[in-house]
Amino acid sequence: MQNIELQDFKYSLPLNIRWNDLDPLNHVNNVYYFEYFQIGRGYYMPTASKQWDWTKNMFVIAHIECDYFKEIKITAIKPSIKIRTSSIGFKSFEIEYLITSLDKDGNEIIHAKGKSIQVLIDTTKGKSIEIPDWLRADLITYEPTLG
């Protein structure tokens, strides 16, 4: 597994693993990790940018990926999703994700690592747009490793 610095992820959200997330092997089915990423983004964006407004601002996912390291079950202790913006381009930005829980000794376990690339769009024209200065500034302020 790649060396992952947990302290680089300042945003964390508890995950609610649901019974219907499980597959016949009794662990979370791989498709739900992408749903967890989506749920996390929904809360992360207005936290990282106080100016973000889902009714006015929108992006589309241009790329998304997930690497699975260890299964996660409904009995996981304090499952969570950690999120950070890892890079910002002209019209897109990259978000990284970690799905974690605690072992019986309280040590953090990384179950999966993901990444997505978001492209800002003008919903009225259906075209990509440049990342506004206010969003770039908000993300850099929230994520000091970007600056």
N, C-alpha and C positions, 0 to 999 in steps of 0.2 A: 504494500500500500504506500502511496505517495505520502511524504511528510506533510501533514496538514496541521496548521497552527490554529488551534481552537480559539485562541485569544484574538485572532484577526476577525472573528465573527462577533460583533457587539450586539447584533439583533438576534433574539431568540424568542420563539413562540412555542408554547406547549402544544403537543399534538394529541388529538383525540383519536386513538385507533379504534375503529368500529368493527363490530362482528362481521359485517359484510365486506370489510377490507381483506378478510382472510381467504386463502385458497384451500384446496383439499389437503395441503401439507401443513395446515394450521399456522402459516405465517402470512404476513402481508404480501399480497400479490404485487408483482412488479409495476403494474399500471397505476397503482394508487400512489406511488412515490411522486409521479408527475402531478397528481391531484394535490398532494401535500405541498409541492412547490408552488402551485397556483394559489392555494390558500395562503401560504406564507407571503407571496408577492402582494396579495390583496391588503395585507396588514403592514407590510414593510414599506411600501411606497409612501403612504401618508405619514409614516413615522420618520422616514429619511428625508422627506420633503414636506414641510408643513404647508407648502403652497399647492401640493399635488391635489387634484380634484378629479375623481374618477368620472364625473359627469362632463368634464371639459377636456381632460387629457387621456390619451389612449396610445397604446402600442400593440404591435402584433409580435408573436414569437417567430423569429426567423430560424432559430436553431435551439434544440433542447437535447440534453443527454444526461445519462445517469450511470454511475458505476456502483455496483452492489458489492459490499464487503462481508456483511453478516446479516443473517435473517433477523427480522424483528417480529415479535409476536404480540398478541393482545395483552400479555402479562408483563410487557416491558415496563421497567421502572422509569417514570418521568420521561417519556419520549418527547422529543422536541425537534423543531426544525430551526436551523441557524442559517442566516442569510446575510450576504454582503454584496455590494456592487464592487466588482473587481477591476473594471475598466470602462472608460467612456470614449466613444468615438464621435464622429461628426453627426450621424443620424441614429446611432445605436449605442447601447450599453450592455455590458455583460453582468449577470448576476450569478453568484455561486451559492450553493446550498449544501448543508450537511443535515442528515437525519441521524439523531443521536438518542441514546438513553443511558441510564446508569446501571452498572453491575451491582451485585449485592454488597460490595465494599464502597460504593459511592463513586467509583471511577467512571469517567465518561467513555462510552463505546460509540464508535462511528459505524453506523450501519450502511450508509450510502452517501455518495458525494455526487452532486449534479451541477449543471451549468446551463444557462439559457442566454440567448442574445435577443434583446428586445429592440425593435425598430419603431421609433415614434411616427405616428401617422396623423394626417389631417382627415378626420372621419367624414367631413363634408365632400372632400375631393377624392378620397380613397388613395392618397399618395403619401409617400414618406416625407417627413420634414426634418429640418435640423433640430437638434436638441436645444431647447431654449436656454439662454444664459442663466435664468433663475433656477432651472432644474440642475444644470451642470454645477452651479455654485452650491446648491443645497446638498447634492450628493457628495461633493468634495468636502463640504463642511462636516457632514455626518460620517463619512468614511475617510479619516485622515490619511490612510495609506494610498489614496488616489492622488493626493496633492503632491 
